[in-house]
Amino acid sequence: DVQLTQSPSSLSASVGDRVTITCRASQSVTSYLNWYQQKPGKAPKLLIYAASTLQSGVPSRFSGSGSGTDFTLTISSLQPEDFATYYCQQSYNTPPYTFGQGTKLEIK
Amino acid sequence: QLQLQESGPGLVKPSETLSLTCTVSGGSISSDNYYWAWIRQPPGKGLEWIGNIYYSGNTYYNPSLKSRVTLFVDTSKNQFSLKLYSVTAADTALYYCARLKWEVLSPNWFDPWGQGTPVIVSS
C-alpha cells in the first residue's frame, strides 16, 4: 500500500497567514494526489485534484503543487472558515485508495 | 446538484452484520466514469477507504477488509449498499458514501460525499 505522511500533524496560525501543508508518499504517485478539507461534524470536501487542479467553487487562495512523492497544499491568506483538518489522498496505486493521517489547522 | 445520503442502523452487535445504504439524488448512479464508494472514519481518527462499486456491479475492495465486505448496487432505486460481516468494536466509525470520479490511467477523486452516518458496534 502507498503510505501518505502529512506534516505537520497540527498547526496553529492566524487569519491572514500563508500556510503550507506537506504530503509525502512512500512511493511515486505521479500527479494522482488529491486534497480534502474536513470541518468538525462535516464530511470531507474536495479542494484540489490531480495535485494542482482547483475544484470548482473552491477559493483561489487554495493551491496545490508537487509530483512524484512530495506534494504541498498552500493557503495564501488564511480566512476564519479555513480552520479545519486537511487530508491528502492518492489514487495511483490502488486498491487501496489511501489517505494521509490529516493536518489539523487551528487558530493561534 | 448531486447529493448522497447514508441510512441504516446506528447500533450493531459484535459478530453481526453492518448494513448501510446510500441513496443518490440529483443524478444517475448509472453514469459512466463514476464508481460509488464507502469510506469510514473511526472516532477521532483518519479516513479509511472500504470499497467501491460501478453501476454494472464491478467492485474493488480494500484488501484489509475484503474478506468481510460486500457492496451491492440497485440501479432501479439509484442506491448502493454496504454489508460488513462479523463486526467488532474496531468497526465503530462514521461511515460515508461518496462518488468516485474514475478513468483508466487518470487521477481519481471522491466528490461529493454524503453527510455520514455513525455506527457503533456494541452489545
Interface residues (C-beta under 8 A of the other chain):
Chain A: D1 S31 Y32 L33 N34 Y36 K42 A43 P44 K45 L46 Y49 A50 A51 Q55 Y87 Q89 S91 Y92 T94 P95 P96 Y97 T98 F99 G100 Q101 G102
Chain B: A37 G46 L47 E48 W49 G51 Y60 Y61 N62 P63 S64 Y96 A98 K101 P107 N108 W109 F110 D111 P112 W113 G114 Q115 G116
